[in-house]
Amino acid sequence: MKRPLWLLLPITSLVLDFLSKTWILKHLHFEGDSIPVIEGFFRLTLGFNKGAIFGSLSSAPEWLRIGLFGLAGVAALFYFGRLFLADATPRLERVALGLIIGGALGNGLDRIQHGYVVDFLDFVFGTWHYWYFNVADSCIVVGGILFAVSLLLEKKAQDVVPST
């Protein structure tokens, strides 16, 4: 598949994230507002994350968060973007990178647009309540898992090739 077609993957991830967050902000107005989907298991609950993963750094000064998240975002996009566009990148790795890039762009757009990330996917397993997350987070996690799998498969293939 040619590179321009591959760009559809991060763009689609970004668009799905943007549309889902737009929908949730239209239907839920205050942090903590909730719509049950599967009673006792899954609901849509509006949350605002000013921090990083699991809300870390949310109490840090705003100037530090903006600088840190901005620098980390640009560095990650540059690094993953170069790999994503490289001709030698294997297909599974490219899919993983496309998801990671799309998710990073989705959460980055939130930070620029709102000053925080909009989260809304809310799962409860018995007495354990998972953190709210969003489509961008899901893309990043799935992309990370696929990236790890692609690296393991690549290593396994290298180990199988007889040395000369």
N, C-alpha and C positions, 0 to 999 in steps of 0.2 A: 504494500500500500504506500502510496506517495505521501510525502510529508504534509502537504496541505490537507489531505484527508485525515491524517492523524490529529491535526489541530482540532478536529471536531470533538474529540474526547474531552480535553480540558474545557473547551467552550461549552459543551453539553453539561458537564458537571457544574460549571459556574452558573449557567442559565437555570438548571434545576434547583440549585441552592438558592439563587436569587428569587425565583418564582415561589418557592416554598416559604421563604422568609417574608416575602411580600404578602402572601396569602395569610400567614399566621398573624402578621401585624395588622392586617385588615380585620381579622376576626377576634383577636385577643388584644386588649388595650393596656392592661396593667400587668406588671411582673407578678407571676403567680397565678394569673387567670388560666383556666384549664378547661379542656374539652375531653371527656372520657371517650376512648375509642374501643378498648377491650377492658371492661370493668375489672379492677384489681390487678391489671397487668400492664396496660399501655394507655397513655393519654397524651394529648398535646398540651403542654404547659409552657407559657411564655417565661423565658428567663433571659437576663442580660449579663453577659460575662465580660467584665472589664479586664480580666486577667488572661492568663494563658491556659494551658491544659488543666482541667479540674479547678479552674479559678485561681491557680497560683499567680502570684504577683498582683492580685486585684487590689491589694491595699498599698502597693507601691505608688509613689508620686506619679501623676499623669505624665509629666515630662519624661520620666524614666521609662514608663511603659511605652509611650509613643516612640521614643528613640530606640529602645530595645526591640520592640516588635517590628518597627520599620526596617531596621538594619537586618534583623534575622529574616524577615520576609524577602527583602531584596536579595540577600545572600542565597537563600534557599531557592528562589525563583531562578537566579542566575545558574546555580549549580545543577539543579534538576532540569532546567530548561536546556542547558547544553547537552546533558545526557539524552534528554527526550528527542532532541533534533539530530543527534549524531547518527550517521548512516549505519554504523556498526552495532547500534543498540538492538538487542534481540526483541522480538515481538512482545513477549510477556512483560519484559522489563519496561518497554515503551508504554504498554497499557497501564502498568503500575504508576509510572511517572506521570502519565496524563491525568490519572485520578488525583494524585498528590498535588499536581500543579493546579488543577481545577478547584480542588478543595481549599488550597492556600489562597488562591485568588478570591474565592467566595468569602472566606473569613477576613481577608485583607480589605475587601470592598466594604464589609460591615464596619470595620474599624475606621475607615475613612468616612463613610456615610453617617454612622451613628456614634462613633467613639467607643463602641463595644460590639461584641459578637452576639447576634440573636440566636438563642437556643430554644428548642421547643419539643424535641423528641424525649419522652419521659417514660422510663420503664421501671416497674416494681417487680421484684422476684421475692414473693413471701414477705419477709420483714426487711429485706434489703432493697434500698432505693438507689438506683443508679443516677449519676449526674445527668443533667439535661445535656443534649447535644443536638446537632443539626445535620443536614445533608452534606455540607462541606466536611465536617468532622468524619462522617461515614466514608466519604471518598478518600480522605487522607488515611484512615485506618485500613480500609480495604486495599488501597494502593500500597501502603507499607507492608502489609502481609504478602501481597503479590510480589513486591520487590524482593522481600526476603526469600520467598519461594524461588523466584527466578535466579537469584544468586546461588542458592543451594543446588538447583538443577544444573547451573553452569559449572559449579565446582564438581558435582558428581560426574558430569560429562567429561571434564578435564581429567578426573581420576581414572576413568574408564579407558581413555585414549592411551594406547601403549606408547612408551617413550622410545625414541630412536637412538 
